[in-house]
């Protein structure tokens, strides 16, 4: 693919990480970068990549003047450099509303096919000037409604736009959180981890909490003589902070490292520190209020547990995972929190290990692989190719609506108990697990059982009538029905929403099983599992059952059967590994269909059937897949 990325630049951020990721995937990627007015080097530049992989850089001269003239110049250069391309772009990813507005013009001129608005920050009051602020919100609304897709750093961005403009006026959106270069960072060994070395990295401006960090150091300094603070970064508050340090007589405790242009050098310095500080002030006018700042994840990737406020979108996950502590923006609270780690090394090391595990699951590779799969998949197919998919889906909806309408009282079946036992075992279900049942049907028995075990559950199915009955049953048992009518090829859930996914006899019904595999991978958290049951390949089934099963396939809408290797290959393409498989439904299981069969005899046959899991013949293939902790780009192939 030919891709153009347009961004404003101060330091290494999501746009640069996206470019590195796309180039590793052998895409032809051009980059237009515009420095902010406060940068020392104010030259805009364009990196062009030739089909042979050669990169040429073209600079525009340094610019001076009011901020408005900077942004007018940036818009002009986007159009000028964009129009110089000889071959149209397949995709433009633009990282703010000004760049996205010019990208929409390029799309209108036929220079690109698609535009993604990558919203990496948002603020209610972006500029001091009311005129510029109104223009900013006008361009943001235009970009969020006219783009082909919006990538939001956090759900708060999308919710704010829905509040201001209404959901119907907005383009399709996706939550694409920040990540970290976990794989390339060499962390310090545990014995060298020192909580007395506090670290801050980032732009030195208002609402970032640097002033609070210095005041906390002043409070703790008499009690802990070895306590220091390293500040990595530059910005408008630098001189004020230096004066404050001098006033508090902390010159020997605080080190200002200045701006570090190399991200590798920045990460190397951070690995020598002990605790990462991200003390964002919770104010709506802050750029971080609606975003998902990258700072906490970089800290954790470098082996630093984090102390942060509730501002970052990831703060709740950080606290729940034990990778850091979330505090109020108060001097006393932050001081006591840091003291806790200083006096209790066991708690500190435990938080450090969990921070490293947290960062491993949220690498840039995994984030962009999932985002591009979810975004580009619907664009890869023409309307003519989509028609048979829609027709089959409508046929399946009609069939199951009729089936569920015929059912009288929905009684529990012994088979339901057996499947749930297997799900608990293979998916490691426990209290508070986030559990999704794809194709839950009218009984939704797996969901109801998981509710009784204290799980957070959700279910989906193509049949509205089936889910209506399922919701009533869940509600009658005191549960919260979270049932969605949808197609398994397009699940309406956010990235990394669930810890466990169950799918009983569904994937053989869908037209594009590779899409369903990608959707399961997208909705699962890294390291979590999916358990699927599907018809076994005919050549692995008893030959006497071929004709009866073939008639059953035609009646119920099965499109295919699977061998273990075929199903494993489909999920491998989505970044999931087959950790185990076994067969069930052996020939003697037919006796369970006998009327009035005693329960003890039924369960004897069931246990016998499960005990022959090693025998590679049967009716059903049971497969367990695990999502990679950090999806390798060569395993989960993106665009």
Secondary structure, 3 states (H helix, E strand, C coil): CEEEEEEEECCCCHHHHHHHHHHHCCCEEEEEEEECCCCCCCCCEEEEECCCCCEEEEECCCCCCCHHHHHHHHHHHHHHHHHCCCCCEEEEEECCHHHHHHHHHHHHCCCEEEEEEEECCCCCCCCCCHHHHHHHHHHHHHHHHHCCEEEECCHHHHHHHHHHHCHHHCCCEEECCCCECHHHCCCCCHHHCCCCEEEEECCCCCCCCHHHHHHHHHHHHCCCCCCEEEEECCCCCHHHHHHHHHHCCCCCCEEEEECCCCHHHHHHHHCCCCEEEECCCCCCCCCCCCCCCCHHHHHHHCCCEEEECCCCCCHHHHHHHCCEEECCCCHHHHHHHHHHHHHCHHHHHHHHHHHHHHHHCCEHHHHHHHHHHHHHHHHHCCHHHHHHHHHHHHHHHHHHHHHHHHCCCCCCCHHHHHHHHHHHHHHCCCCCCEEEEECCCCCCHHHHHHHHCCCEEEEEECCHHHHHHHHHHHHHCCCCCCEEECCCCCCCCCCCCEEEEEEECCCCCCCCHHHHHHHHHHHEEEEEEEEEEEEECHHHCCHHHHHHHHHHHHHHCCCCCECHHHHHHHHHCCCEEEEEEEEECCHHHHHHHCCCCCHHHHHHHHHHHHHCCCCCCCCEEEEEEEECCCCCCCCCCCC
